[in-house]
Amino acid sequence: LSVCSERLFENIMVFLTLPCWIRSRGPDRYWKVQELLKNARHFRGRKNRCYGLAVRAVRRAFVYASKARKAKRRSMRTLWISRIAAASREHGMKYPVLIHNLVKSSVQLNRRVLCDLAITEPRTFQALATLARARQQEGLQAALGDGKEPPGVFSRITQLQ
């Protein structure tokens, strides 16, 4: 090789044969194994030392973690719903009625925010409950009709409950 080509390949590793390239990949496998064993360090028995056992244990642990995250979301949602239901009962409304009328009033607050409002800002939650009750009364009045239906036509609700 000439001097120019030596300078060109000075900073670049060039593998002319396949065995040299495979030999150079050794440290990559070491770091891959160490990364996996790092996730298995807290396991009991040989699972935290032996790569073959650790692979299966870590994969299983990650599956359990994914399922647990889903279950946590589900349990948090039920907690929020039960708290909103308790707060809405304080204001004389049932939970489904409150949510239905808030949606009809175009209030776009999710259950987590409603739960936080019920706990930390009860007056704001009371205002929302009042808004839902007003919307419920409007719907009831519309269903009752104004009494100007043609003869023989009944409104959807015949008597006030």
Disulfide bonds with the S-S distance in Angstrom:
none
